[in-house]
Each structure stands twice: as structure tokens, then as C-alpha cells.
Amino acid sequence: MIKIMVYFFIGVVIAGCNGIVQPDLAGPHSDSYFTVFSGFPAPLLYMASAVQWNDDYAVTVRHTPFITDVKHVCSTNCDLVFIHKKAKGRCPSWRPRRTGENITAVGTSPYLVTTTGVGKVYETPFLDTAEESGDHYAIHDAPLVVGMSGGPVIGSDGKVIGINTGFYSTSMNEKITQPGLKGALRVSIFIPYTIIKREWDIHVAHLDFPPDTKCTTK
């Protein structure tokens, strides 16, 4: 019975991932994000990760249904929303990505455990033609599992360069042939800081009383 349960557990995890992630139960990245859940009419049915943007707002992915306290939806229909969320502690520092840099992808797992994966950033952009936003997302090759969407992509200097949004291929054995992705172990997609900053500026421009964007950073 124990052997059967172990095989079932592994099968479930692999079915919703593009690689093997590592648990980070009490590691340095556990406070870099928080978990968000769907609200009415499907309370707690869906979940994702989110990252604090400033003292009053956080950013997460749009594709998670029924997220509450949404204050801004991406102007181009990209996979991003800002939610109202008071910061608990310090906020992360943000910056643009650098091609070739080593990163750590962070987020929650289906078992509500912090998980991480390591990889590097590639120059080749990713265009999701299905969402028709026209935005070019960025690519890293760190593994992701379901629940890590909206979680931070952290550079080697500890600063956040974007948020995870999903992965292109679910096959861990699929050979990547695109020249711009030479050496990539997999194709994981993230929304870069530049798009997030653009959407924040658009949100603020439509407010009668712009919020205080100050935040004590890590």
C-alpha cells in the first residue's frame, strides 16, 4: 500500500509540472511571495502565488479564476492583475532581467509547500498568440509546478525580475531545437518586470489619488 501511494504521489506532481522542483520549507525564499485563493463562486478551489509590489498592492496572474480584491487588469489582456494587499513585512526589490543570468523560480505547490527551481534567463521572447495581448514574455528554464504561477523569478542578487506564468512544454524529455534556446532544459514562461511596471504606471495614471508607492524593501 505504501509503495502504491508513493507512485501515485509522484504521478500527480509530474502531471502538472515540467521538471522536478525542490521544497523550500524554511529557506530564504519562503517570504518572497504569498499564496492567493479564488473567492466566490468557487472559494478556495483555485490557487496561485503572488508577489508584493508595494505597501498596498501585490501582483499575480490573471488566469487564476475569481481572485478577490483585483484593482487592475492588464490593459493589453496579458496574464497579469494587481490586487489590493497590505504588505506584511518588507517588499522585494525589482529590476529588469538580464539575458543569461541565473535565477530561482519560487512559488507554492499543490500541497501548499514552498517550492523552488533554478535555471537561467534566455534572450528569446515568448508570444502567447492565444491571449492576443501582443506582449512578449520572457523565458527561463527553471522547473515549475501548478501553483507557482504568479510567484517571483529571483535574480542572483536577490531582486525580483518578473513573475512565473506557466510553461510551454509539459514533456521533460522533449528536445528544444530553437537556436535562441540552445542549452535550455525546458521552456518556462514569466512576465518580465518591464511589463509589470508598465501596467502599474497605467493603473496609477487612472487614479484620482495615486497611492503611496513607498515600501520598505528587503
N, C-alpha and C positions, 0 to 999 in steps of 0.2 A: 504493500500500500504506500509506504514512504517513497519508494522508487517511482511509482506511478505519479505521485503528486509532484515530485521534483521535475519529471519530464513535462508535466502539464504546465508548471510554473514557467519553465524555460520557453516553452512553446508560445505562451501568451505574451511574454516580454518581447521575443523576437518578432512576433507577428505585427507589432506596432512600432518597429524601430528600423534603423538602417545600420546598426552596429551595436557593439557592446559598450554600455556606459558603466561608470563606476559610482557606487553610493558615496555620499559625502555627508555622513550623519552629523559630524561635529567639526567639519572642515572650515577653511577660511571663506568658502563661497556660500555658506548656508544663509547668510544675512544679506546677500546681494539681490534677492528677489523675494516675492511672496506669492502664495497661491490664490487664485481667484476662482470663484464658482459661479455657475449660472443661477439666475434667480427665477422668479415666476415667469412662465408657467411650468418650468422644469427645474425646480430648486435642487441644487447640488448634483444634478445629473451630468453636467459638463464641467470641465475644469481646465485651467491653463495657468501659466506663470505670468507675472507682471513685474516691472521694474519701476522704482520710484524715480520721477523726473525732477520734482522739486518738493517743497514742503506740503503742497496741497494736491498735486497731481501725480499720477503714475501712467505708464504706457503699457499696453498689451496688444494682443492680436484681435482683429475684428471677427475672424472666422469662428470663434467660440460663441455659441448662441446664448442670448439672454443675460449677458454680463450687465450688472447693475451699475448705476452712477456714471454712465457714459456721458461725457461732456463735449466730446468732439470726435467725429468720424472722419476718416481720411477724405480729403477733398477730391482725390482722383479715383476713389474706390479701392485704394490699396488696402492691405491687410493690417490696419492699424487703428486703434482708438486710444483716446486719452480718457481716463476715469478719475473721478474725484476720490482722492485717498490721502488722508493725513499721514505724513511720514512718521514712522516710529524709529527714532534714532537718526543716524546720518544718511545722506543720499550719496549715491555713487557719482564719481566724476565721469563725464562723457567726452568723447573726441572722435574725429573721423578715423576710419580704418586705414591700415597700411598694407599694401599687397605683400604677401609673403610672411607676414608676421605670425607668430604662434599665438593661438587663442585657446580659451577654455569656454565651452558652452555649458550653461548651467540652467537647471530648472527642476520642476517636480516630476515624479514618475507616477504611473497609475496607482502605485501603492503609497503615495503621499510621502515619499522619501526623496530628499535632495539628491540629484544625480548630476554627474559631470562627464564631459567628453573633451578630449584635446585634439587639436588639429591646427591647420593654418589657413590663412585667407588667400583666395585666388583672384586674379585680375578679371577673369571672365565674368561678365554680368549675367543675371538670370532674369528673363522676362516672362511673366505669367500671362500668357495670352488669354486665359480663361477669364481673368478678372477685368481685363480691358482698362487697366489703370495707366498703362504706358510707362510705369515706373520700373526702373532697373534695380532689382535687388542684388545683394552680394552673395558670394558663395564661400563657405568653408568646408572642410572635410572632417570635422568632428562628428561623432555619432550622436544621434538624437533618438528619443523615445517619445511616445504620446504623452503630453502633459508639459513637455519642455517648451512648447510654443509660447512665445511671449517672454521667455526667460532671457537673461543677458548673455551676450557674447563679450567676453572679457579679454582684453589685450594683456600682454606680458607685463605691462606696467600697472595693471590693476584697474585700468579705466574701461568703461563700457563703450563698445563701438557699434552696438546695434542689438536687436532682439531676434531670437530664433522665430521662424515662421513655419518651417516644415522641411521635408526632404523630397528630392526629385525621384530617386530610385529606392525601392524597398528591397532590392536584391543586393545582399552583401557580397555576392560573387560576380556581379556584373562588371565587365571591363569598361572603363571610361576611355573613350577614344578622342575626345575633343582636344585639340592641341593646347588650348589655353588652360586645360585642367590636367596637364601631364603630371603624373605622380599622385594625383588625388585618390584617396582611398574610397571616397564616396562623395555625393553631392548633397550638402545640407545648405538650406537657404536661410538668409537672415536679412532683415530690414536694416539698412545702414543708418548711422547717426544723421547723415545729411537729410534723409527723408523725414526722420522723426523731428529734427529741428525745423524743417520747412513747415511741417504740419502744426507744430507748436506756434510758430510765428503767425500762421494763418488764423489759428484759434484766438490768439491774443488780440489780433487786429480787429476782430469782430466783437470784442467785449467793450462795454461802456466803461468799466472799471477794471483795467488789466490787473491780474493777480500779482502778488509779490513773488518773483521767481527766485528769490534767495533761498538757499538751502545749505545747511552745514554739510560739507562733503567729506567723504572718507579720505 
